[in-house]
Amino acid sequence: MTQPGAATDGGSRAAGQRVLVVEDDHEVAQVISDYLHRAGYSAVVVSDGAVGLELANQTSPDLVVLDVMLPGFNGIQVCHRLRARSQVPVIMLTSMGSENDRLRGLEVGADDYLTKPFSPRELVMRVQAVLRRTTAMPPAPSSPVRGSATWRSTRPRGRSPRPGAR
C-alpha cells in the first residue's frame, strides 16, 4: 500500500537505481529525495555544482536531477561537463523557464527539463520515463544489415516528367 501523496512505482525497476540530486534549496532537495526514496530509488543530494560534478564522475549515478542556479558550477556547466565524459541521463529542474532557458538546457545535453514550481510526483514519473528509455535501449547491431534496398520511382506509370524522357 502506498503512502498518501507518494508516487507509485508504475512498473519501474527503481530498486537499486541511484539518482544524484544537485539542488541548493534544501527544502526542495528534501522533497525530491523523499519522493524518490518512496518510489524505490536511492537518492544522494548535494547543493553545489562542482561537488555534484565530482560526485557524478566518482559514483556513476543512473540519473542526475540538476538545478541550474547553483554555487560552484551552474547546472548548464555541470551538464556540459557531464556530457563530455558520460551519457548519464540528466533532468534539469529549475525556475528558469523561458523558451531560451529550456532550449539551452536541452542543447547542452539534458534529457528532460522541468520548471519550478513542479509536482514531485511528475518529477518521479519523468525519472522513471527517462530511465526506462535509456536503460531499455537495445544494443546497436554489430554487423551491417544484410540485403539491399531498391528505390522505385513514385511517378505515375505512363507519364514522363518531360517530353521525350522515359
Secondary structure, 3 states (H helix, E strand, C coil): CCCCCCCCCCCCCCCCCEEEEECCCHHHHHHHHHHHHHCCCEEEEECCHHHHHHHHHHHCCCEEEECCCCCCCCHHHHHHHHHHHCCCCEEEEECCCCHHHHHHHHHCCCCEEEECCCCHHHHHHHHHHHHHHHHCCCCCCCCCCCCCCCCCCCCCCCCCCCCCCC
